Amino acid sequence: MGSHILTAEIQEDFQYRSISGLVLTNQQSLTQKIKAYSDASARLADVKAHKRYHPNPFEEEKQAAHVYDAQFLDLLDAIHWTIERGDETLHDLAENSEFREVVASHLTAVIDQQHELNKQMAKATRENQKESILMKFYFNDILPVVAKGLVEVSPTDLASTPPATGGGEAIPGSEERTASWLGLMFRMWSWLFLHDFNPKDRMIERGEYMDNRHTVYIG
């Protein structure tokens, strides 16, 4: 992934840096906090699904919900802190002309590879979940294109792009492009979680806007 300062900061937060929270006093890395939240979420779901097997189902659920809430708030604090820590560096990168190229390369590669991603997602199983497929898609298929700085991506370019390498090896291309992409992707992955959107929410188009061609500006 390279040795850019933003890349190193994000890696440290996930793997090595101990982050304290406003709710819990434990010092853990971001990965450990994600694992604790995931365990608490699974425990709460298990208690709700098997209430009749617990000797005191309401107390069991109350305790599981309390642990879940604490781990959830603790993880939110950690994610907010991590984003704010990297924002200054990310803003500096945004002043670079390559930053726009990162966004253009990413969008172009995603659009060109959408059909392949849909096929992979359709094969998702309990052992190979959609989240895992999506992560592999971004890092193996999209990041190499962004790192090479290809704005106009053709099928030939994608086929010849080497997969992302592991073990800390730098992907060919600009480390600044890789760092910019990583910072933006981390912010994107955090967005829905931080804003706690209900997955059942649906946007209903208002009748007065049907077939409206009026130009609008989105700032």
Residue pairs with C-beta under 8 A, 6 or more apart in sequence:
1 7
1 11
1 168
1 170
1 171
1 178
1 182
2 170
2 171
2 175
2 178
2 179
3 170
3 175
4 175
4 176
4 178
4 179
5 89
5 179
6 86
6 89
6 90
6 93
6 179
6 180
6 182
6 183
7 175
7 178
7 179
7 182
9 85
9 86
9 89
10 82
10 86
10 182
10 183
10 186
13 19
13 29
13 30
13 82
13 85
14 29
14 30
14 31
15 29
15 31
16 29
17 29
17 30
18 27
18 28
18 29
19 27
19 28
19 29
19 30
19 33
19 78
19 81
19 82
20 26
20 27
21 33
21 73
21 74
21 75
21 77
21 78
22 73
22 74
22 77
23 70
23 73
23 74
23 77
24 70
24 71
24 74
26 74
28 36
28 78
30 78
30 79
30 82
33 71
33 74
33 75
33 78
34 75
36 71
36 74
36 75
37 68
37 71
37 72
37 74
37 75
39 71
40 64
40 67
40 68
40 70
40 71
40 72
41 68
41 71
41 72
43 64
43 67
43 68
44 61
44 64
44 65
44 67
44 68
47 54
47 57
47 60
47 61
47 64
48 61
51 57
51 60
51 61
54 60
76 193
76 194
79 190
79 193
79 194
80 194
82 186
83 186
83 187
83 190
86 183
86 186
89 179
89 183
90 180
90 183
90 184
90 187
93 99
93 176
93 179
93 180
93 183
94 180
96 176
96 180
98 149
98 174
98 176
98 177
98 180
99 180
101 149
101 151
101 177
102 146
102 177
102 180
102 181
102 184
103 184
104 151
105 145
105 146
105 149
105 150
105 151
105 153
105 177
106 142
106 145
106 146
106 181
106 184
108 145
108 150
108 151
108 152
108 153
109 141
109 142
109 145
109 146
109 150
109 153
109 158
110 117
110 142
112 153
112 155
112 158
113 137
113 141
113 142
113 158
116 141
117 133
117 134
117 137
117 141
120 133
120 137
121 130
121 133
121 134
123 133
124 130
124 133
138 185
139 164
140 163
140 164
141 158
141 161
143 164
143 171
143 178
143 181
144 161
144 162
144 163
144 164
144 171
144 172
144 173
145 153
145 157
145 158
145 161
146 173
146 177
146 178
146 181
147 171
147 172
147 173
147 174
147 177
147 178
147 181
148 161
148 172
148 173
149 173
149 174
149 177
150 157
162 172
164 171
165 171
170 178
171 178
